[in-house]
Amino acid sequence: MSISRRTPAFGRVLVFACTLGLLAGCTATGAAPSSPPGPDATTTPAADREDIQTSDPEKAEAVLKIVRDYMEEAHLKAVIVRVTVDGEEILTAAEGESMTGVPATTDMHFRNGAVAISYVSTLLLQLVDEKKMSLDDKLSQYLPDLPHADEITIHQLAQMTSGYQDFVLGNDEFAQIAYSDVFKAWTTEDQLALAMDKPLWYEPGTNWDYAHTNYVILGLVLEQVTGKPLEDALQENVLDPLGLDETRASLTAEIPDPVLHAYSSERRSFFAIPAGTPFYEDSTSWNPSWTISHGAIETSDIYDLHDSAIAIGTGELLSPESYAAMTSTDLRGKTTAIEGCVNCRPLDEFATYGLGLWITGDWLFQNPLFYGYAAVNAYLPSERIAIAVAVTYDEAAFDDEGGYSNGGDALFRKIGAYLAPDDAPPVRPEP
């Protein structure tokens, strides 16, 4: 196990259809359990280890046990975790291996996926606070040539109630392209070409579906308003003010050293690999340029994931009005499933969507899952609990078709239930 000594900076897709982990009900099964932690990890209590920095050894030991137990249960290859309560460190640790014989460490970098969507929506709301644009603006004010631009508002893009179809989830053409060439460098035109010629799922503002399409378009809008590439605008307005020095944008597959490696079996079904035949790929260098807005495709580390959970969760860079809009639960109970739409669904206490942010119970969070990486950064405002988790998977975590679940999300809910038993993250009801 590796414990970091970095000083905290407080205050400041299967399986594409599972990119958010909440949406498609992917499950993980496996044959034999993964190997248990080594002798040192199992015989030395966390409270007795000199290298653990913690304000509460008892809680540190309990959280570490949750991590180790779940690693074995879910067949995780590595877990990096950071937990604080009211600014006091409970635990920062890394368990398992990045590669065979290479231990995971807390300074390793990984893809942060949808965590960056919170940065994009923060930039949007900053511009609204500065009166440079309005959430009620029509998309046609910025991108008049896009289909339905005169019907859709900026607010609807940010909350994913535009009705646009997703170019990723439920799109067979996307899956064929992406899985046949995992190193493809996607352009914005490539992304939108798979969605813009399709009809809206519903009249804008009347329902909800998670669609990467919305944030690709929103990124283009923000570039117009700021007059800068999205990467530069996010750096200057969000990443730098929050001190997120290890969070970097890139359109390539590069991850800064040290790297948390990922492995995946998700192309098993695509290649028609028979059940029982070993199939497990190093997915670390697969190109993530398809994922969201170009300029917001990023790598990060566990500290920045943790620190941004607090910053986004407290609305540090926003006015009270914009923070309320970002964390709104107004969609709960007001959305429905639509036949043929894999991501049109009722939003409820387990999961609802604000503006670029998920809300589960009273917790604010993001939970990316793609290419063998999963993560969560979550914040409970009432208790000031921040949880950041990044995980990778052993081969046994993937089912016979290559499906797997968001182990980061499940682990966050277990840690959250321990730290806040009276306000635990909801658990999805059994079907």
C-alpha positions in Angstrom: 0.0 0.0 0.0 1.2 3.5 -0.8 0.3 6.5 1.3 0.9 9.9 -0.2 2.4 12.9 1.7 1.1 15.6 -0.7 -0.4 18.5 1.2 -4.1 18.8 0.5 -5.5 21.9 -1.2 -8.8 22.4 0.5 -11.2 25.1 -0.3 -10.2 26.1 -3.3 -18.3 2.8 -21.9 -19.4 -3.0 -22.7 -19.1 -0.8 -22.3 -20.0 2.4 -23.7 -23.5 2.0 -22.5 -22.2 2.1 -18.9 -20.2 5.3 -19.2 -21.9 6.8 -16.2 -22.4 3.5 -14.4 -25.9 4.5 -13.4 -27.6 4.2 -16.7 -27.5 0.8 -18.3 -27.4 -1.7 -15.5 -24.2 -3.4 -16.5 -23.2 -6.1 -14.0 -19.9 -7.8 -13.3 -19.4 -11.5 -12.8 -16.3 -13.5 -12.5 -15.0 -17.0 -12.0 -12.6 -17.1 -9.1 -11.9 -14.3 -6.6 -8.9 -12.2 -7.1 -5.8 -12.8 -5.0 -6.0 -11.3 -1.5 -3.7 -8.5 -0.5 -0.2 -9.4 0.5 1.0 -10.3 4.0 2.0 -6.8 5.0 -1.4 -5.3 3.9 -3.4 -7.9 5.8 -1.3 -8.2 9.0 -0.5 -4.5 9.8 -3.5 -2.5 11.1 -3.8 0.9 9.5 -3.7 2.6 12.9 -0.2 1.1 13.5 1.4 2.0 10.2 3.8 4.9 10.5 3.3 5.9 6.9 -0.4 6.6 7.3 -1.4 10.3 7.7 -4.8 10.4 9.4 -6.6 12.4 11.9 -8.7 9.4 12.9 -6.8 6.0 12.9 -10.0 4.1 13.7 -11.9 5.5 10.7 -8.8 5.0 8.6 -8.7 1.3 9.5 -12.4 0.9 8.8 -12.3 2.6 5.4 -9.2 0.5 4.4 -11.1 -2.6 5.4 -14.0 -1.6 3.2 -11.6 -1.0 0.3 -9.8 -4.4 0.7 -13.0 -6.3 1.2 -14.6 -4.8 -1.9 -11.5 -5.3 -4.0 -11.7 -9.0 -3.4 -15.5 -9.1 -3.9 -15.5 -7.1 -7.2 -12.2 -8.4 -8.6 -10.5 -5.1 -8.7 -6.8 -4.8 -9.8 -6.1 -1.5 -8.1 -7.8 1.1 -5.9 -6.6 4.6 -5.2 -8.7 6.4 -2.5 -8.7 9.7 -0.7 -11.2 10.5 2.0 -11.6 13.6 4.2 -14.2 14.9 6.7 -14.5 18.6 7.3 -11.0 19.1 5.8 -9.4 16.4 8.1 -7.7 13.6 6.3 -9.2 10.2 7.0 -7.2 8.2 4.5 -5.2 8.5 1.3 -4.0 5.1 0.1 -3.3 2.9 -2.9 -4.0 -0.8 -3.0 -3.2 -3.5 -5.6 -1.2 -3.2 -8.8 -1.0 -0.9 -11.7 0.8 -3.6 -13.7 2.0 -7.0 -12.7 4.7 -6.4 -10.2 4.2 -2.6 -10.1 2.2 -1.4 -7.1 -0.4 1.3 -7.5 0.6 4.5 -5.8 -1.3 7.6 -4.8 0.5 9.9 -7.2 -0.5 7.9 -10.3 -2.5 9.6 -13.1 -5.6 8.3 -14.8 -8.5 9.5 -17.1 -11.1 11.5 -15.2 -13.8 11.3 -17.9 -17.1 12.9 -16.8 -15.5 14.6 -13.9 -14.6 17.3 -16.4 -18.2 17.8 -17.3 -18.5 19.6 -13.9 -15.7 21.9 -14.9 -17.5 22.7 -18.2 -20.8 23.4 -16.4 -18.9 25.5 -13.9 -17.4 27.6 -16.7 -20.8 28.0 -18.2 -22.3 29.2 -14.9 -19.4 31.6 -14.4 -20.2 33.2 -17.7 -23.8 33.4 -16.7 -22.8 35.1 -13.4 -20.7 37.6 -15.4 -23.8 38.4 -17.6 -21.9 37.2 -20.8 -24.7 34.8 -21.6 -27.9 33.4 -20.2 -29.1 29.9 -19.5 -32.3 30.9 -21.4 -30.4 31.7 -24.6 -31.4 29.7 -27.6 -28.7 27.5 -29.1 -29.4 29.3 -32.4 -27.8 32.5 -31.0 -24.4 30.7 -31.1 -24.7 27.7 -33.6 -27.7 28.6 -35.8 -26.8 25.8 -38.4 -27.3 22.9 -36.0 -30.6 21.1 -36.3 -33.3 22.3 -33.8 -31.0 25.1 -32.6 -34.0 27.5 -32.4 -35.9 25.1 -30.1 -33.2 24.3 -27.6 -31.8 26.4 -24.8 -28.4 26.5 -23.2 -30.0 25.3 -19.9 -31.4 22.2 -21.7 -28.0 21.4 -23.1 -26.4 21.6 -19.7 -29.1 19.5 -18.0 -29.3 17.1 -20.9 -33.0 17.8 -21.5 -32.5 18.9 -25.1 -33.8 15.7 -26.7 -30.7 15.3 -28.8 -29.7 11.7 -29.3 -26.4 10.5 -28.0 -23.6 9.6 -30.5 -22.3 7.1 -27.9 -24.9 5.3 -25.9 -27.2 3.0 -27.9 -25.4 3.9 -31.1 -24.4 0.8 -33.0 -22.4 2.8 -35.6 -20.4 4.4 -32.9 -19.6 1.1 -31.2 -18.5 -0.4 -34.5 -16.1 2.4 -35.2 -14.8 2.8 -31.7 -14.2 -0.9 -31.0 -12.7 -1.6 -34.4 -10.1 1.2 -33.9 -9.5 2.0 -30.2 -6.7 4.3 -31.2 -8.8 6.5 -33.5 -8.4 10.2 -33.1 -11.9 11.5 -33.1 -12.8 15.1 -34.2 -15.7 17.1 -33.1 -17.2 16.6 -36.5 -16.8 12.8 -36.1 -18.7 13.0 -32.8 -21.6 15.2 -34.0 -22.0 13.4 -37.4 -23.3 10.4 -35.5 -26.1 12.3 -33.8 -27.2 15.5 -35.7 -29.1 13.8 -38.5 -31.3 11.9 -36.0 -34.7 13.1 -34.7 -35.1 14.4 -31.2 -36.2 11.9 -28.6 -38.7 14.3 -27.2 -39.7 18.0 -27.3 -36.9 19.9 -25.6 -37.3 20.4 -21.9 -40.0 17.7 -21.5 -37.8 14.7 -20.6 -34.2 13.7 -20.0 -31.5 11.4 -21.6 -27.8 11.3 -20.9 -26.2 12.3 -24.2 -22.5 13.2 -24.7 -23.8 15.2 -27.6 -25.0 17.9 -25.4 -21.6 18.7 -23.9 -19.8 18.5 -27.2 -22.2 21.2 -28.5 -21.9 23.2 -25.2 -18.1 23.2 -25.5 -18.4 24.8 -29.0 -20.8 27.5 -27.5 -18.3 28.3 -24.7 -15.5 28.7 -27.1 -17.6 31.3 -28.9 -18.5 33.2 -25.8 -14.9 33.2 -24.3 -13.2 33.6 -27.7 -10.7 30.9 -26.6 -10.2 27.2 -27.1 -12.1 25.3 -24.4 -8.9 23.9 -23.0 -7.6 27.4 -22.3 -10.9 28.8 -20.9 -11.1 25.8 -18.5 -7.5 26.2 -17.4 -7.8 29.9 -16.7 -11.3 29.9 -15.2 -11.6 26.6 -13.4 -8.4 24.5 -13.1 -6.0 27.2 -12.1 -8.3 29.0 -9.6 -8.9 25.6 -7.9 -5.2 24.7 -7.9 -5.8 21.5 -9.9 -2.2 21.3 -11.0 -2.3 17.6 -12.0 -5.4 17.8 -14.2 -4.5 18.3 -17.8 -6.3 18.2 -21.1 -5.2 16.1 -24.0 -6.6 14.8 -27.3 -4.1 12.0 -27.4 -3.9 8.8 -25.3 -1.0 10.1 -23.3 -1.2 9.9 -19.5 1.5 11.7 -17.5 3.8 9.6 -15.5 3.3 7.9 -13.1 0.5 6.1 -14.8 -2.3 3.9 -13.4 -2.6 1.2 -16.1 -6.0 -0.2 -17.0 -7.1 -3.5 -18.5 -10.4 -4.4 -20.2 -12.3 -7.4 -21.6 -15.1 -5.1 -23.0 -14.3 -6.0 -26.7 -15.0 -9.7 -26.0 -18.5 -9.5 -27.5 -17.3 -7.3 -30.4 -14.7 -9.9 -31.4 -17.1 -12.8 -30.6 -14.6 -14.4 -28.2 -16.2 -17.5 -26.8 -16.9 -17.7 -23.1 -14.1 -19.4 -21.2 -11.5 -18.2 -23.7 -9.1 -15.8 -21.9 -9.4 -12.2 -23.3 -8.0 -9.3 -21.4 -6.3 -6.3 -23.0 -4.2 -3.4 -21.8 -6.5 -0.5 -22.5 -4.3 2.3 -21.0 -3.4 3.7 -24.4 -6.8 3.6 -26.1 -7.6 7.0 -27.4 -10.3 8.9 -25.3 -10.9 11.6 -27.9 -14.5 10.4 -28.5 -15.7 11.0 -24.9 -16.8 14.6 -24.4 -16.0 18.2 -25.5 -12.5 18.6 -27.0 -10.5 20.6 -24.5 -12.3 18.9 -21.6 -10.8 15.4 -22.2 -8.4 15.1 -19.2 -6.2 13.1 -17.0 -5.9 13.7 -13.3 -4.9 12.2 -9.9 -6.7 11.3 -6.7 -5.8 14.6 -5.1 -7.3 16.8 -7.8 -10.3 14.4 -8.0 -10.8 14.9 -4.2 -10.2 18.7 -4.2 -12.6 19.3 -7.1 -15.3 17.3 -5.3 -15.1 19.9 -2.5 -14.8 22.9 -4.8 -17.7 21.8 -7.1 -19.7 20.5 -4.1 -19.5 23.9 -2.3 -19.9 26.0 -5.4 -16.7 27.7 -4.7 -16.4 29.5 -8.1 -20.1 30.3 -8.4 -22.8 32.7 -7.2 -25.4 31.2 -4.9 -28.0 31.3 -7.7 -25.7 29.4 -10.1 -24.8 26.8 -7.4 -28.5 26.2 -6.8 -29.0 25.7 -10.5 -26.1 23.2 -10.7 -27.3 21.2 -7.8 -31.0 21.3 -8.6 -33.0 18.1 -8.1 -36.1 19.5 -10.0 -36.0 16.6 -12.4 -36.7 14.0 -9.8 -40.0 12.2 -10.6 -40.5 14.2 -13.8 -38.8 12.1 -16.4 -39.7 8.8 -18.1 -38.3 5.9 -20.1 -38.8 6.1 -23.9 -38.9 3.0 -26.1 -35.6 2.7 -28.0 -33.8 5.2 -25.9 -31.3 3.4 -23.7 -30.7 6.5 -21.6 -34.1 8.0 -21.3 -35.1 7.1 -17.7 -36.9 8.2 -14.6 -34.7 10.3 -12.4 -35.2 9.7 -8.7 -33.5 9.7 -5.3 -30.9 7.2 -6.4 -29.8 9.4 -9.3 -30.9 12.7 -10.7 -29.1 15.3 -12.8 -28.5 19.0 -12.1 -26.4 21.0 -14.5 -23.4 18.8 -15.4 -23.6 17.1 -12.0 -25.1 14.0 -10.6 -27.0 14.0 -7.3 -27.6 10.8 -5.4 -29.6 11.3 -2.1 -27.8 14.4 -0.8 -24.4 13.6 -2.3 -23.1 15.5 -5.3 -20.8 13.4 -7.6 -19.5 12.2 -10.9 -18.7 8.5 -11.7 -16.9 8.0 -15.0 -16.6 4.4 -16.4 -14.8 3.6 -19.7 -11.9 1.7 -21.1 -11.2 -0.3 -17.9 -11.1 2.8 -15.7 -13.7 3.8 -13.2 -13.7 6.6 -10.7 -15.9 8.7 -8.4 -15.5 12.1 -6.8 -18.3 12.8 -4.3 -19.2 15.4 -1.7 -21.8 15.5 1.1 -22.3 19.2 1.9 -24.1 18.7 5.2 -21.2 16.6 6.7 -18.4 18.1 4.5 -17.4 14.5 3.5 -15.3 14.2 0.4 -14.6 10.8 -1.3 -12.4 10.2 -4.3 -11.9 6.8 -5.7 -10.2 5.4 -8.8 -10.2 1.7 -9.7 -9.1 -0.7 -12.4 -10.1 -4.3 -12.9 -8.8 -7.9 -12.8 -9.9 -10.2 -15.6 -12.5 -11.9 -13.4 -14.5 -8.6 -13.1 -15.7 -9.0 -16.7 -18.7 -11.2 -17.6 -18.9 -13.6 -20.6 -19.7 -10.7 -22.9 -17.2 -8.3 -21.5 -19.6 -6.3 -19.4 -18.5 -4.8 -16.1 -19.9 -2.6 -13.4 -18.7 0.7 -11.9 -16.6 -0.5 -9.0 -15.7 3.0 -8.1 -19.4 3.9 -7.7 -20.1 0.9 -5.6 -17.1 1.5 -3.4 -18.0 5.2 -2.8 -21.4 4.1 -1.6 -20.0 1.7 0.9 -17.5 4.3 2.2 -20.2 6.9 2.3 -22.6 4.6 4.2 -19.9 4.1 6.8 -19.0 7.7 7.3 -22.5 9.1 7.1 -24.9 6.3 8.2 -27.8 8.8 8.6 -27.3 10.3 5.1 -25.8 7.4 3.2 -25.7 7.4 -0.6 -28.8 5.5 -1.8 -28.3 2.0 -3.1 -30.1 1.0 -6.3 -33.2 -1.2 -5.4 -33.0 -4.8 -6.6 -35.1 -5.3 -9.7 
